[in-house]
Amino acid sequence: MAVKTKSLRRSKPNYIYSIIGVALVLLILGIMGWMFLNLAQAGNAFKEDIRISAYLRTMNKDSITQIQQYIASKPYAKNVEYVNKEKAKDIWNKDNNEDWNKILDVNPLPESIDFYAKAAYVNTDSLNKISADIMRLYGDQITDLQYPSGLVNNLNERASKLGLIFLVVTVVLCVIVIISIDTTIRLAMFSNRFLIKTMQMVGATRGFIAKPMDMRAIINGLISTAIAIAILFSLIEWAENQFPQLKAIHSNTLTLILFGGMMLIGVGISLFSTHRSVIKYLKMKLDDLY
């Protein structure tokens, strides 16, 4: 009993070190995951900020309303609006940072129905299909449907490259995190090797020995995850206060998924590494423990 008590007391600091070590590793993983999610959200926000204009030939208000309602009913469309000549002029002046009243007496801009496509549809193939569909139905009432195709192509190419880079970095980081957590747990369990062997020698079964240590591993994993999530949450709040643009692309669902992934990795690897270490020391001979 004295040996057991002494061993347990000696193991407590190692549990503390392992909890802190695992928490720091999970925090690094969480920061990278948050950056990856924000990159994806920012890319979607940029895509959904691209204006698509269907320039009108008809001046019939009923026909314009019909076209507007048709586009609004489609799953790809958001923020569909009718833009008359005055509003088109305001948009042009805002985009070009000047007022043409000093040069022109008439307004040459056509009226249009403007809308934005959801991020999943902002690619050349989808936008071409959307354009063909609208022109097929209302080609006699619409002169043209335009969007900045060069910007769409450039945005998709850059998003794909950055996404691939972050994906590779994330996968490599996940491997490093798993190895780091496994090493940290195994080092913590190393100090308990004599306790494990002593319990086996006095007749304790493998399940009896492993169960409390597995439970301890789950608790330690939850504590490590809670510490990492608390620090990451504070960093996210600070970053969003410093850069309000981050709040606009913030997603509670994705953040919860990130926190859930951190918990799964923290608890899962802690449990796996602890159980594996226990089984390893149970199979070793007493002389090999020294």
TIBA-513735 format. One record per residue (C-alpha): residue number from 1; x negated, y, z. Coordinates in nm, 2 decimals. Layout:
N
+-----+--------+--------+--------+
!   k !     px !     py !     pz !
+-----+--------+--------+--------+
! NUM !      X !      Y !      Z !
...
+-----+--------+--------+--------+
//
This chain:
290
+-----+--------+--------+--------+
!   k !     px !     py !     pz !
+-----+--------+--------+--------+
!   1 !   0.00 !   0.00 !   0.00 !
!   2 !  -0.29 !   0.24 !   0.09 !
!   3 !  -0.44 !   0.17 !  -0.25 !
!   4 !  -0.12 !   0.24 !  -0.43 !
!   5 !  -0.06 !   0.56 !  -0.24 !
!   6 !  -0.41 !   0.68 !  -0.30 !
!   7 !  -0.38 !   0.60 !  -0.67 !
!   8 !  -0.05 !   0.79 !  -0.70 !
!   9 !  -0.19 !   1.09 !  -0.53 !
!  10 !  -0.50 !   1.08 !  -0.76 !
!  11 !  -0.28 !   1.06 !  -1.07 !
!  12 !  -0.07 !   1.37 !  -1.00 !
!  13 !  -0.32 !   1.62 !  -1.13 !
!  14 !  -0.36 !   1.42 !  -1.45 !
!  15 !   0.01 !   1.44 !  -1.50 !
!  16 !   0.00 !   1.81 !  -1.46 !
!  17 !  -0.29 !   1.84 !  -1.71 !
!  18 !  -0.11 !   1.61 !  -1.96 !
!  19 !   0.21 !   1.81 !  -1.93 !
!  20 !   0.03 !   2.14 !  -2.00 !
!  21 !  -0.17 !   1.99 !  -2.28 !
!  22 !   0.13 !   1.84 !  -2.45 !
!  23 !   0.32 !   2.17 !  -2.40 !
!  24 !   0.05 !   2.37 !  -2.57 !
!  25 !   0.03 !   2.13 !  -2.86 !
!  26 !   0.41 !   2.14 !  -2.90 !
!  27 !   0.40 !   2.52 !  -2.89 !
!  28 !   0.16 !   2.53 !  -3.18 !
!  29 !   0.38 !   2.29 !  -3.38 !
!  30 !   0.69 !   2.50 !  -3.29 !
!  31 !   0.52 !   2.82 !  -3.41 !
!  32 !   0.43 !   2.66 !  -3.74 !
!  33 !   0.78 !   2.52 !  -3.77 !
!  34 !   0.94 !   2.86 !  -3.70 !
!  35 !   0.72 !   3.03 !  -3.96 !
!  36 !   0.81 !   2.76 !  -4.22 !
!  37 !   1.19 !   2.81 !  -4.15 !
!  38 !   1.15 !   3.19 !  -4.17 !
!  39 !   0.97 !   3.15 !  -4.50 !
!  40 !   1.26 !   2.95 !  -4.64 !
!  41 !   1.52 !   3.19 !  -4.50 !
!  42 !   1.33 !   3.49 !  -4.64 !
!  43 !   1.31 !   3.33 !  -4.98 !
!  44 !   1.69 !   3.26 !  -4.97 !
!  45 !   1.75 !   3.62 !  -4.86 !
!  46 !   1.55 !   3.75 !  -5.16 !
!  47 !   1.73 !   3.53 !  -5.40 !
!  48 !   2.07 !   3.63 !  -5.27 !
!  49 !   1.98 !   4.00 !  -5.31 !
!  50 !   1.95 !   3.97 !  -5.69 !
!  51 !   2.24 !   4.15 !  -5.87 !
!  52 !   2.41 !   3.99 !  -6.16 !
!  53 !   2.62 !   4.22 !  -6.38 !
!  54 !   2.89 !   4.12 !  -6.63 !
!  55 !   2.93 !   4.43 !  -6.85 !
!  56 !   3.28 !   4.50 !  -6.95 !
!  57 !   3.42 !   4.57 !  -7.30 !
!  58 !   3.78 !   4.58 !  -7.18 !
!  59 !   3.93 !   4.88 !  -6.99 !
!  60 !   4.25 !   4.69 !  -6.90 !
!  61 !   4.28 !   4.69 !  -6.52 !
!  62 !   4.47 !   4.36 !  -6.52 !
!  63 !   4.20 !   4.19 !  -6.73 !
!  64 !   3.93 !   4.33 !  -6.50 !
!  65 !   4.11 !   4.20 !  -6.19 !
!  66 !   4.15 !   3.86 !  -6.35 !
!  67 !   3.78 !   3.83 !  -6.43 !
!  68 !   3.68 !   3.95 !  -6.09 !
!  69 !   3.91 !   3.70 !  -5.92 !
!  70 !   3.78 !   3.42 !  -6.14 !
!  71 !   3.42 !   3.49 !  -6.05 !
!  72 !   3.51 !   3.53 !  -5.68 !
!  73 !   3.68 !   3.19 !  -5.68 !
!  74 !   3.36 !   3.01 !  -5.78 !
!  75 !   3.13 !   2.84 !  -5.52 !
!  76 !   2.82 !   3.02 !  -5.65 !
!  77 !   2.96 !   3.38 !  -5.61 !
!  78 !   2.94 !   3.62 !  -5.32 !
!  79 !   3.01 !   3.99 !  -5.28 !
!  80 !   3.20 !   4.03 !  -5.61 !
!  81 !   3.29 !   4.39 !  -5.69 !
!  82 !   3.41 !   4.60 !  -5.98 !
!  83 !   3.16 !   4.88 !  -6.06 !
!  84 !   3.31 !   5.18 !  -6.25 !
!  85 !   3.10 !   5.44 !  -6.43 !
!  86 !   3.05 !   5.66 !  -6.13 !
!  87 !   2.94 !   5.38 !  -5.90 !
!  88 !   2.71 !   5.25 !  -6.18 !
!  89 !   2.56 !   5.59 !  -6.20 !
!  90 !   2.50 !   5.60 !  -5.82 !
!  91 !   2.33 !   5.26 !  -5.83 !
!  92 !   2.11 !   5.37 !  -6.12 !
!  93 !   2.01 !   5.69 !  -5.94 !
!  94 !   1.93 !   5.49 !  -5.62 !
!  95 !   1.73 !   5.23 !  -5.80 !
!  96 !   1.53 !   5.48 !  -6.00 !
!  97 !   1.51 !   5.75 !  -5.73 !
!  98 !   1.63 !   6.03 !  -5.95 !
!  99 !   1.94 !   6.21 !  -6.07 !
! 100 !   2.01 !   6.23 !  -6.44 !
! 101 !   2.26 !   6.52 !  -6.41 !
! 102 !   1.96 !   6.74 !  -6.47 !
! 103 !   1.92 !   6.58 !  -6.81 !
! 104 !   2.25 !   6.43 !  -6.93 !
! 105 !   2.60 !   6.57 !  -6.94 !
! 106 !   2.77 !   6.23 !  -7.01 !
! 107 !   2.76 !   5.90 !  -6.83 !
! 108 !   2.64 !   5.63 !  -7.08 !
! 109 !   2.66 !   5.34 !  -6.83 !
! 110 !   2.92 !   5.07 !  -6.89 !
! 111 !   3.16 !   4.94 !  -6.63 !
! 112 !   3.08 !   4.60 !  -6.49 !
! 113 !   3.17 !   4.33 !  -6.24 !
! 114 !   2.87 !   4.28 !  -6.02 !
! 115 !   2.81 !   3.99 !  -5.79 !
! 116 !   2.53 !   3.80 !  -5.61 !
! 117 !   2.47 !   3.42 !  -5.64 !
! 118 !   2.41 !   3.20 !  -5.35 !
! 119 !   2.04 !   3.09 !  -5.31 !
! 120 !   2.10 !   2.74 !  -5.44 !
! 121 !   2.22 !   2.88 !  -5.78 !
! 122 !   1.94 !   3.14 !  -5.83 !
! 123 !   1.74 !   2.96 !  -6.09 !
! 124 !   1.73 !   2.99 !  -6.46 !
! 125 !   1.92 !   2.67 !  -6.54 !
! 126 !   2.21 !   2.75 !  -6.30 !
! 127 !   2.23 !   3.11 !  -6.40 !
! 128 !   2.24 !   3.02 !  -6.77 !
! 129 !   2.53 !   2.78 !  -6.70 !
! 130 !   2.71 !   3.05 !  -6.50 !
! 131 !   2.66 !   3.30 !  -6.78 !
! 132 !   2.78 !   3.05 !  -7.05 !
! 133 !   3.09 !   2.96 !  -6.85 !
! 134 !   3.19 !   3.32 !  -6.80 !
! 135 !   3.12 !   3.42 !  -7.16 !
! 136 !   3.31 !   3.12 !  -7.29 !
! 137 !   3.63 !   3.23 !  -7.11 !
! 138 !   3.60 !   3.61 !  -7.13 !
! 139 !   3.36 !   3.67 !  -7.41 !
! 140 !   3.61 !   3.89 !  -7.59 !
! 141 !   3.63 !   4.11 !  -7.27 !
! 142 !   3.27 !   4.11 !  -7.16 !
! 143 !   2.98 !   4.24 !  -7.38 !
! 144 !   2.70 !   4.07 !  -7.19 !
! 145 !   2.60 !   3.92 !  -6.85 !
! 146 !   2.26 !   4.02 !  -6.73 !
! 147 !   2.03 !   3.95 !  -6.44 !
! 148 !   1.65 !   4.01 !  -6.39 !
! 149 !   1.53 !   3.67 !  -6.54 !
! 150 !   1.16 !   3.76 !  -6.49 !
! 151 !   1.22 !   3.82 !  -6.12 !
! 152 !   1.42 !   3.50 !  -6.08 !
! 153 !   1.14 !   3.29 !  -6.24 !
! 154 !   0.87 !   3.46 !  -6.05 !
! 155 !   1.05 !   3.43 !  -5.72 !
! 156 !   1.12 !   3.06 !  -5.77 !
! 157 !   0.76 !   2.99 !  -5.87 !
! 158 !   0.62 !   3.17 !  -5.57 !
! 159 !   0.87 !   3.01 !  -5.33 !
! 160 !   0.78 !   2.66 !  -5.47 !
! 161 !   0.41 !   2.72 !  -5.42 !
! 162 !   0.44 !   2.87 !  -5.08 !
! 163 !   0.68 !   2.59 !  -4.98 !
! 164 !   0.44 !   2.32 !  -5.09 !
! 165 !   0.15 !   2.48 !  -4.91 !
! 166 !   0.35 !   2.51 !  -4.58 !
! 167 !   0.48 !   2.16 !  -4.62 !
! 168 !   0.13 !   2.02 !  -4.65 !
! 169 !   0.01 !   2.23 !  -4.36 !
! 170 !   0.31 !   2.12 !  -4.15 !
! 171 !   0.25 !   1.75 !  -4.23 !
! 172 !  -0.12 !   1.78 !  -4.14 !
! 173 !  -0.03 !   1.97 !  -3.82 !
! 174 !   0.22 !   1.70 !  -3.73 !
! 175 !  -0.04 !   1.43 !  -3.76 !
! 176 !  -0.28 !   1.64 !  -3.55 !
! 177 !  -0.01 !   1.70 !  -3.29 !
! 178 !   0.08 !   1.33 !  -3.27 !
! 179 !  -0.29 !   1.23 !  -3.23 !
! 180 !  -0.35 !   1.51 !  -2.97 !
! 181 !  -0.05 !   1.41 !  -2.76 !
! 182 !  -0.14 !   1.04 !  -2.78 !
! 183 !  -0.50 !   1.12 !  -2.67 !
! 184 !  -0.38 !   1.34 !  -2.39 !
! 185 !  -0.14 !   1.08 !  -2.26 !
! 186 !  -0.39 !   0.80 !  -2.29 !
! 187 !  -0.65 !   1.00 !  -2.09 !
! 188 !  -0.38 !   1.06 !  -1.82 !
! 189 !  -0.30 !   0.69 !  -1.81 !
! 190 !  -0.67 !   0.60 !  -1.78 !
! 191 !  -0.67 !   0.71 !  -1.42 !
! 192 !  -0.39 !   0.47 !  -1.34 !
! 193 !  -0.55 !   0.16 !  -1.49 !
! 194 !  -0.64 !   0.02 !  -1.15 !
! 195 !  -0.30 !   0.08 !  -1.01 !
! 196 !  -0.14 !  -0.10 !  -1.31 !
! 197 !  -0.38 !  -0.40 !  -1.27 !
! 198 !  -0.33 !  -0.41 !  -0.89 !
! 199 !   0.05 !  -0.43 !  -0.93 !
! 200 !   0.01 !  -0.71 !  -1.18 !
! 201 !  -0.22 !  -0.90 !  -0.95 !
! 202 !   0.03 !  -0.89 !  -0.66 !
! 203 !   0.30 !  -1.04 !  -0.88 !
! 204 !   0.48 !  -0.75 !  -1.03 !
! 205 !   0.63 !  -0.83 !  -1.37 !
! 206 !   0.54 !  -0.63 !  -1.69 !
! 207 !   0.88 !  -0.47 !  -1.70 !
! 208 !   0.87 !  -0.37 !  -1.33 !
! 209 !   0.53 !  -0.20 !  -1.38 !
! 210 !   0.62 !  -0.03 !  -1.71 !
! 211 !   0.97 !   0.10 !  -1.63 !
! 212 !   0.87 !   0.37 !  -1.37 !
! 213 !   0.58 !   0.48 !  -1.59 !
! 214 !   0.80 !   0.50 !  -1.89 !
! 215 !   1.06 !   0.70 !  -1.70 !
! 216 !   0.77 !   0.93 !  -1.58 !
! 217 !   0.66 !   0.97 !  -1.94 !
! 218 !   1.02 !   1.07 !  -2.05 !
! 219 !   1.04 !   1.33 !  -1.77 !
! 220 !   0.69 !   1.46 !  -1.85 !
! 221 !   0.78 !   1.49 !  -2.21 !
! 222 !   1.10 !   1.68 !  -2.13 !
! 223 !   0.90 !   1.92 !  -1.90 !
! 224 !   0.64 !   1.97 !  -2.17 !
! 225 !   0.91 !   2.04 !  -2.43 !
! 226 !   1.09 !   2.28 !  -2.20 !
! 227 !   0.77 !   2.48 !  -2.14 !
! 228 !   0.69 !   2.49 !  -2.51 !
! 229 !   1.05 !   2.59 !  -2.60 !
! 230 !   1.07 !   2.86 !  -2.33 !
! 231 !   0.74 !   3.02 !  -2.46 !
! 232 !   0.84 !   2.99 !  -2.82 !
! 233 !   1.19 !   3.14 !  -2.75 !
! 234 !   1.02 !   3.43 !  -2.58 !
! 235 !   0.78 !   3.48 !  -2.88 !
! 236 !   1.07 !   3.47 !  -3.12 !
! 237 !   1.27 !   3.73 !  -2.92 !
! 238 !   0.96 !   3.95 !  -2.91 !
! 239 !   0.89 !   3.91 !  -3.28 !
! 240 !   1.26 !   3.99 !  -3.37 !
! 241 !   1.25 !   4.30 !  -3.16 !
! 242 !   0.93 !   4.41 !  -3.32 !
! 243 !   1.05 !   4.33 !  -3.67 !
! 244 !   1.43 !   4.37 !  -3.70 !
! 245 !   1.42 !   4.22 !  -4.05 !
! 246 !   1.37 !   3.88 !  -3.88 !
! 247 !   1.71 !   3.91 !  -3.71 !
! 248 !   1.88 !   3.93 !  -4.05 !
! 249 !   1.75 !   3.59 !  -4.16 !
! 250 !   1.77 !   3.43 !  -3.81 !
! 251 !   1.96 !   3.10 !  -3.81 !
! 252 !   2.08 !   2.96 !  -3.48 !
! 253 !   2.14 !   2.62 !  -3.64 !
! 254 !   1.78 !   2.59 !  -3.78 !
! 255 !   1.64 !   2.72 !  -3.45 !
! 256 !   1.83 !   2.44 !  -3.26 !
! 257 !   1.70 !   2.19 !  -3.51 !
! 258 !   1.35 !   2.31 !  -3.45 !
! 259 !   1.39 !   2.28 !  -3.07 !
! 260 !   1.54 !   1.94 !  -3.11 !
! 261 !   1.25 !   1.82 !  -3.33 !
! 262 !   1.00 !   1.95 !  -3.07 !
! 263 !   1.19 !   1.75 !  -2.80 !
! 264 !   1.20 !   1.44 !  -3.01 !
! 265 !   0.83 !   1.45 !  -3.08 !
! 266 !   0.73 !   1.54 !  -2.72 !
! 267 !   0.94 !   1.28 !  -2.55 !
! 268 !   0.89 !   1.01 !  -2.82 !
! 269 !   0.51 !   1.03 !  -2.84 !
! 270 !   0.48 !   1.06 !  -2.46 !
! 271 !   0.69 !   0.74 !  -2.41 !
! 272 !   0.52 !   0.55 !  -2.69 !
! 273 !   0.17 !   0.64 !  -2.58 !
! 274 !   0.24 !   0.57 !  -2.21 !
! 275 !   0.40 !   0.23 !  -2.28 !
! 276 !   0.12 !   0.13 !  -2.51 !
! 277 !  -0.14 !   0.22 !  -2.25 !
! 278 !   0.04 !   0.02 !  -1.98 !
! 279 !   0.06 !  -0.29 !  -2.20 !
! 280 !  -0.31 !  -0.24 !  -2.30 !
! 281 !  -0.43 !  -0.23 !  -1.93 !
! 282 !  -0.20 !  -0.53 !  -1.84 !
! 283 !  -0.37 !  -0.74 !  -2.11 !
! 284 !  -0.73 !  -0.64 !  -2.01 !
! 285 !  -0.93 !  -0.83 !  -1.76 !
! 286 !  -1.02 !  -0.66 !  -1.43 !
! 287 !  -1.39 !  -0.64 !  -1.51 !
! 288 !  -1.31 !  -0.46 !  -1.84 !
! 289 !  -1.14 !  -0.18 !  -1.65 !
! 290 !  -1.47 !  -0.05 !  -1.51 !
+-----+--------+--------+--------+
//
